[in-house]
């Protein structure tokens, strides 16, 4: 499989497992408790903000519009 050969719809949710420093986990958990927002939603928002400011024009799906059902 090539890295530029993605499977599925570009806006389909894909679960990944990552290791983060405990301090980040504590912050994310605090946000969850204070806002009621799931940690996955907070991480998704953070990644979207990051990718908006660090756009990679040759990334797969970089030029596709966002699907309203899979923002």
Wavefront OBJ file of the C-alpha trace (Angstrom):
o trace
v 0.000 0.000 0.000
v 1.314 3.418 -0.939
v 1.023 6.372 1.405
v -0.801 8.308 -1.331
v -3.299 5.470 -1.773
v -5.808 6.232 1.026
v -8.695 3.883 1.696
v -12.267 5.043 2.264
v -13.889 8.467 2.012
v -11.570 11.403 2.744
v -13.818 12.693 5.530
v -14.574 9.301 7.048
v -13.646 9.072 10.709
v -10.586 6.947 11.396
v -9.557 5.915 14.882
v -5.895 6.215 15.826
v -4.049 5.492 19.021
v -1.350 7.912 20.129
v 0.828 8.350 23.177
v 0.847 11.821 24.705
v 2.506 13.261 27.789
v 0.483 12.813 30.976
v 0.224 16.610 31.314
v -1.662 16.759 27.980
v -3.981 13.991 29.118
v -4.736 15.839 32.354
v -5.498 19.023 30.379
v -7.744 17.154 27.956
v -9.570 15.444 30.808
v -10.015 18.804 32.564
v -11.507 20.258 29.375
v -13.862 17.284 29.164
v -15.037 17.780 32.750
v -15.439 21.548 32.412
v -17.072 21.650 28.980
v -18.748 18.250 28.713
v -17.098 17.863 25.308
v -15.572 14.461 24.553
v -11.781 14.360 24.377
v -11.966 13.154 20.771
v -13.891 16.311 19.790
v -11.303 18.553 21.456
v -8.457 16.729 19.702
v -10.256 16.933 16.351
v -10.727 20.702 16.760
v -7.072 21.125 17.690
v -5.907 19.125 14.667
v -8.198 21.079 12.340
v -6.780 24.364 13.658
v -3.236 23.048 13.270
v -3.773 21.857 9.705
v -5.383 25.187 8.732
v -2.225 27.023 9.753
v 0.224 24.367 8.551
v -1.329 23.433 5.231
v 0.500 20.867 3.145
v -0.637 21.330 -0.424
v 0.420 17.854 -1.566
v -1.341 15.983 1.239
v -3.995 13.469 0.181
v -7.448 15.087 0.101
v -5.991 18.562 0.782
v -8.007 20.050 -2.072
v -11.336 18.353 -1.300
v -14.252 20.179 0.241
v -15.488 19.135 3.665
v -18.468 16.816 3.737
v -21.132 18.305 6.068
v -21.751 14.872 7.584
v -18.018 14.372 8.272
v -16.543 17.803 9.066
l 1 2 3 4 5 6 7 8 9 10 11 12 13 14 15 16 17 18 19 20 21 22 23 24 25 26 27 28 29 30 31 32 33 34 35 36 37 38 39 40 41 42 43 44 45 46 47 48 49 50 51 52 53 54 55 56 57 58 59 60 61 62 63 64 65 66 67 68 69 70 71
